[in-house]
């Protein structure tokens, strides 16, 4: 049992990978309790046209978040943005 969960995401700048997947926590991974397999996902350099992994907390994106939050409160109060 490496991490106790199937997936743990890492979003801090110091960790070189974005997530660790421990396959034994998925249904198909049940079986050998004495072993586990993990996969670390590493980011690729983003280039125009690629889908970003995580939101970047900068002034532009924080402003967009505020606009969506305001819009949701007015037109869709049951929608939560994160």
Secondary structure, 3 states (H helix, E strand, C coil): CCCCCCEEECCCCCCCEEEEEEHHHCHHHCCCCCCCCEEEEECCCCCCCCCCCCCCCCHHHHHHHHHHHHHHHHHCCCCCCC
